[in-house]
Amino acid sequence: MRRVTYPFLIIVALALCIATYNTASMIATYGSKSDGDGEDGNEDSAKFFDPLVKMPDHIRQGTKKKRLFHTAVTANDSPYNRWQCRIMYYHYKKLQNLPGSEMGGFTRVLHSGFPDSVMDEIPTFVVDPLPVGEDRDTEAGGESPTGDVGYVVLNRPWAFVQWLRKANIEEDYILMAEPDHILVKPLPNLATDDLPAAFPFFYIEPANNEAVLRKFFPKEKGPITNIDPIGNSPVIIKKSQLMKIAPTWQNVSIAMKDDPQADEKFGWVLEMYGYATASALHGVQHILRKDFMLQPPWDTEIGDKYIIHYTYGCDYNLKGELTYGKIGEWRFDKRSFTRGAPPRNLPMPPPGVPESVVTLVQAVNEATANIPNWVEGA
């Protein structure tokens, strides 16, 4: 028998160490893809499984503590807002308890000052609207698409100020959402302990509006790029952070509305600039998550997105070609139903229309078919 030499044993031992390390690394890497939220494939999650880094105790034990967030939707008592909220809440309930969800409680923050007809259907907290005149008449006739007089979205920050002060909110995080949001998959908490998460809007451009924004965000507060290209929704944020930001958001938005240059420049997205500026004044910046939301018809695929925002009209000819700016032979536009709810069983789009629009109409039809007492025009 051939004698085993000492150098040979050393080589074997080293080979076994390398093989063991590689195997452990592979298990940790692939395990991280399935042990996290299982939804967004976040590359950062892999670092918690790097064998050279000490893993947090809750990861090592194979359990991940949920960080629940409370969903808050501000709305008035118009039929237009009401039917959207009913659809939004239907899909929230459908997804709330599915794997991957960190969706906690839900509140419709109703800033009409009075209860309405769906209080028993949707958890609702009634707050006061701004006093008459404080919502500022709009330049274009003083009326919104829903018939509300004044710049009605100024009520949004004021509604959050009241709700945060008066309500008992159990969760440590808040998702600020809107009536025309439809959840299409379970939503995890995209924020971190320090940074809120927000969707970046291409039309919120602080760097291109520095001359106006410096009236509200002075140079000593830092570069204008500290103002994130976001609105308040969708945003997931710590409750403690929002409680500090909300009063400033209210004051900055009103100050912008009272400034003729800012009012003309920002128009109907003024309150979005108000939130972004208020956050920067408090030194709060956001993780920008493009996967937070999609907006048909411009975003054509659902992909890894969580929310459909149907703010734009979807117009197509019968060939499935987009005719934006011109009423199509087939269309879905929420503004077609400003005076009341759409009917059940809306016609589906023609062949060739993108997945995002098809999914949107399917989601609306599913909700209206299953929501009790759904009445067209109500």
C-alpha positions in Angstrom: 0.0 0.0 0.0 1.3 3.5 -0.9 2.1 5.6 2.1 0.1 8.8 2.6 2.4 11.8 2.9 2.0 14.8 5.3 1.8 17.4 2.4 -0.9 15.3 0.8 -3.0 15.5 4.0 -2.6 19.2 4.1 -3.9 19.6 0.5 -6.9 17.4 1.2 -7.7 19.4 4.3 -7.6 22.7 2.4 -9.8 21.3 -0.4 -12.4 20.2 2.1 -12.4 23.7 3.7 -12.9 25.4 0.3 -15.7 22.9 -0.6 -17.4 23.5 2.7 -17.2 27.3 2.4 -18.6 27.2 -1.2 -21.5 24.9 -0.2 -22.4 27.1 2.7 -22.2 30.2 0.5 -24.5 28.7 -2.1 -27.1 27.6 0.5 -27.0 31.0 2.1 -27.3 32.9 -1.2 -30.1 30.8 -2.6 -31.8 30.6 0.8 -31.9 34.4 1.0 -34.1 34.5 -2.1 -36.8 32.4 -0.5 -36.5 33.4 3.2 -37.2 37.1 2.7 -40.4 38.7 1.6 -40.5 36.5 -1.5 -41.9 39.3 -3.5 -39.4 41.8 -4.7 -36.2 39.8 -5.0 -34.3 42.5 -3.1 -30.6 42.1 -3.8 -29.7 43.7 -0.4 -31.3 40.8 1.4 -28.4 38.6 0.4 -26.0 40.4 2.6 -27.7 39.2 5.7 -26.8 35.6 4.6 -23.1 36.3 3.9 -21.3 33.8 6.1 -18.6 36.4 6.8 -21.2 38.8 8.4 -23.0 38.1 11.7 -26.6 37.4 11.0 -29.3 39.1 13.1 -30.9 36.7 15.6 -34.3 36.7 14.1 -32.8 35.7 10.7 -30.6 33.0 12.3 -33.6 31.5 14.0 -35.5 31.3 10.7 -38.2 33.8 11.7 -38.7 37.3 10.4 -40.7 39.7 12.5 -43.4 41.5 10.5 -43.2 45.2 10.4 -46.9 46.0 9.8 -48.0 49.3 8.3 -51.4 51.0 8.5 -52.9 52.0 5.2 -54.5 55.5 5.2 -56.5 56.9 2.3 -57.8 60.5 2.4 -61.1 61.1 0.7 -64.0 63.5 0.6 -67.7 62.4 0.5 -68.2 62.8 -3.3 -69.6 59.8 -5.2 -66.4 60.0 -7.3 -64.2 59.4 -4.3 -66.6 56.9 -2.7 -66.7 54.3 -5.5 -62.9 54.4 -5.9 -62.4 53.8 -2.2 -64.8 50.8 -2.2 -62.8 49.2 -5.0 -59.5 50.0 -3.3 -60.6 48.5 0.0 -62.0 45.4 -1.7 -58.5 44.5 -3.1 -56.8 45.5 0.2 -58.9 43.0 2.1 -58.3 40.3 -0.6 -54.5 40.6 -0.2 -54.1 41.7 3.4 -53.3 38.3 4.9 -51.6 36.5 2.0 -47.9 35.5 2.2 -45.5 38.4 1.7 -48.0 41.0 3.1 -47.1 43.3 5.9 -50.4 45.2 5.5 -52.0 46.0 8.9 -55.1 48.1 9.5 -56.9 50.3 7.1 -58.5 53.7 7.5 -60.3 56.0 5.1 -59.6 59.5 6.5 -62.8 61.3 5.5 -62.3 65.0 5.4 -65.9 66.1 4.8 -66.6 66.6 8.5 -69.6 64.2 8.5 -70.2 60.4 8.2 -71.4 59.0 4.9 -73.1 56.0 3.5 -70.2 53.5 3.5 -69.0 54.0 7.1 -70.1 50.4 7.8 -68.3 49.0 4.8 -64.9 50.8 5.1 -63.2 51.6 8.4 -63.4 55.4 8.4 -62.2 58.3 10.6 -64.0 61.5 10.1 -62.0 64.8 10.3 -62.9 68.4 9.5 -62.2 70.0 6.2 -60.3 73.2 6.0 -62.4 76.2 6.9 -64.2 77.9 4.0 -61.7 79.9 2.0 -58.7 78.1 3.5 -58.7 75.6 0.6 -58.1 78.5 -1.8 -60.2 78.9 -4.9 -58.4 77.6 -8.0 -57.4 79.9 -10.8 -59.3 77.8 -13.4 -62.8 78.6 -12.4 -62.5 77.5 -8.7 -63.8 74.0 -9.3 -62.2 70.5 -9.3 -63.2 67.7 -11.7 -65.5 66.3 -9.0 -67.4 69.6 -8.5 -65.6 70.6 -5.3 -64.9 74.3 -5.0 -61.3 75.3 -4.2 -58.0 73.4 -4.3 -59.5 70.4 -2.6 -56.2 68.4 -2.1 -55.1 71.0 0.4 -57.3 69.1 2.7 -55.0 66.1 2.5 -52.2 67.3 4.8 -54.8 68.8 7.2 -56.6 65.5 7.3 -53.4 63.6 8.2 -52.6 66.2 10.9 -55.9 65.6 12.6 -55.9 61.8 12.2 -52.4 61.4 13.5 -53.3 63.5 16.6 -56.6 62.0 17.4 -56.6 58.3 16.2 -55.3 55.3 18.0 -52.9 53.8 15.4 -51.4 50.5 16.5 -48.8 50.1 13.7 -45.5 51.9 13.7 -45.6 52.6 10.0 -48.1 54.3 7.7 -48.8 53.7 4.0 -50.3 56.9 2.5 -52.4 55.8 -0.4 -55.2 57.3 -2.6 -58.6 56.2 -3.7 -57.5 55.4 -7.3 -54.9 52.8 -6.2 -55.5 49.1 -6.7 -53.2 46.6 -5.0 -52.3 43.8 -7.4 -50.1 41.7 -5.0 -49.4 41.6 -1.3 -47.4 44.6 -0.2 -44.4 44.2 2.1 -43.0 47.1 4.2 -40.7 48.7 1.7 -39.4 51.3 4.3 -36.4 50.7 6.6 -36.1 51.7 10.2 -34.6 55.0 9.1 -35.8 55.7 5.6 -39.3 55.9 4.2 -40.1 54.4 0.8 -41.8 56.4 -2.0 -42.6 56.2 -5.7 -40.6 58.7 -7.9 -42.7 60.8 -10.2 -41.1 61.9 -13.4 -42.9 65.2 -13.4 -41.8 66.2 -9.9 -38.5 68.0 -10.7 -37.0 69.9 -7.8 -33.7 70.7 -9.6 -35.6 72.3 -12.5 -37.6 74.4 -10.1 -35.0 75.6 -7.7 -35.8 79.3 -8.1 -39.3 78.7 -6.8 -38.5 76.1 -4.2 -35.8 78.2 -2.5 -38.6 80.4 -1.2 -39.7 77.4 1.0 -36.4 75.5 1.2 -33.6 78.0 2.0 -30.0 77.3 1.0 -28.8 76.7 4.5 -31.0 73.6 4.5 -28.8 72.0 1.9 -28.8 71.3 -1.9 -32.1 71.4 -3.7 -31.6 67.7 -4.5 -32.5 67.0 -0.9 -36.1 67.4 -2.0 -37.1 64.1 -3.4 -39.0 63.8 -6.7 -42.1 62.4 -4.9 -45.6 63.2 -3.6 -47.0 62.0 -0.3 -48.5 58.9 -2.0 -47.6 56.1 -2.2 -45.3 56.5 0.7 -44.6 54.0 3.5 -43.1 56.0 6.5 -42.6 55.6 10.2 -45.5 57.1 12.1 -43.1 59.1 14.3 -41.6 60.7 11.2 -45.0 61.5 9.6 -46.2 63.1 12.8 -43.3 65.6 12.6 -43.7 66.2 8.8 -47.5 66.5 8.5 -47.9 70.0 10.1 -45.0 71.3 8.1 -46.5 69.7 4.9 -49.8 71.5 5.6 -48.1 74.9 6.2 -45.7 74.6 3.2 -48.6 73.6 0.9 -50.7 76.6 1.9 -47.7 78.9 1.6 -47.1 77.6 -1.9 -50.7 78.0 -2.8 -50.6 81.6 -1.6 -47.5 82.3 -3.7 -48.5 83.3 -7.2 -45.3 82.0 -8.8 -45.4 78.6 -7.0 -49.2 78.3 -7.6 -48.8 78.9 -11.4 -45.7 76.7 -11.7 -46.9 73.6 -9.7 -50.7 73.7 -10.4 -52.5 70.5 -9.3 -49.2 68.8 -8.1 -48.5 71.7 -5.7 -49.4 69.6 -2.7 -47.0 66.9 -3.9 -44.2 69.5 -3.9 -45.4 70.6 -0.4 -44.9 67.1 1.0 -41.5 66.6 -0.7 -40.3 70.0 0.6 -41.6 69.5 4.1 -39.8 66.1 4.3 -36.5 67.7 3.2 -37.0 70.5 5.8 -37.1 67.7 8.5 -34.0 66.0 7.0 -36.0 63.0 5.8 -35.2 61.5 2.4 -36.9 58.5 0.9 -35.9 55.3 -0.8 -37.1 55.7 -4.3 -39.0 52.5 -5.4 -40.0 52.3 -9.0 -41.6 48.9 -8.3 -44.0 50.6 -5.9 -46.5 51.5 -8.6 -47.4 51.5 -12.3 -49.6 53.9 -14.2 -51.5 52.7 -17.3 -51.5 53.3 -20.2 -47.8 54.4 -20.1 -46.7 51.4 -18.0 -47.8 48.4 -20.1 -46.7 45.4 -17.9 -47.5 44.6 -14.3 -44.0 43.0 -13.7 -42.9 43.3 -10.1 -45.2 46.3 -9.3 -47.5 46.4 -6.3 -50.1 49.1 -7.1 -52.0 50.2 -10.2 -52.6 53.9 -10.2 -55.4 54.7 -12.7 -55.0 58.4 -12.9 -54.7 58.6 -16.7 -57.4 57.8 -19.2 -56.9 54.7 -21.3 -58.2 55.2 -24.9 -57.7 52.6 -27.7 -59.1 51.9 -31.1 -60.5 48.4 -31.9 -57.0 47.4 -33.2 -55.7 47.8 -29.7 -53.7 51.0 -30.6 -53.4 53.8 -28.0 -55.2 57.0 -29.0 -54.2 59.1 -26.0 -55.6 62.6 -26.2 -58.5 61.4 -28.4 -61.5 59.5 -27.1 -61.0 55.9 -28.3 -63.5 53.4 -29.6 -62.8 51.6 -26.3 -61.9 53.6 -23.2 -61.6 53.5 -19.5 -61.2 56.8 -17.7 -62.2 57.3 -14.1 -63.4 60.8 -15.0 -66.2 59.2 -17.0 -67.7 58.5 -13.6 -67.3 61.7 -11.6 -71.0 61.8 -10.7 -71.3 58.2 -9.6 -70.1 54.6 -9.7 -69.4 52.7 -13.0 -71.7 49.8 -13.9 -70.8 46.3 -13.1 -69.1 44.2 -15.9 -67.4 46.9 -17.9 -66.5 45.8 -21.4 -63.0 44.4 -21.7 -60.5 46.1 -23.9 -59.9 44.8 -27.5 -57.1 42.4 -28.4 -53.6 44.0 -28.4 -54.3 46.3 -25.4 -51.4 46.0 -22.8 -51.5 43.8 -19.8 -51.7 46.7 -17.4 -54.9 48.0 -18.8 -56.5 44.5 -19.1 -55.6 43.8 -15.4 -57.0 47.2 -14.3 -60.4 46.5 -15.9 -60.4 43.0 -14.6 -59.7 44.3 -11.1 -62.5 46.8 -11.3 -65.0 44.2 -12.6 -64.0 41.7 -9.9 -64.5 44.3 -7.2 -67.9 45.6 -8.4 -69.2 42.0 -8.9 -68.4 41.2 -5.3 -69.1 44.4 -3.4 -72.6 44.2 -2.0 -75.1 46.9 -3.0 -73.1 48.2 -5.9 -75.3 50.5 -7.8 -74.3 52.3 -11.0 -74.3 56.0 -10.6 -74.4 55.9 -6.8 
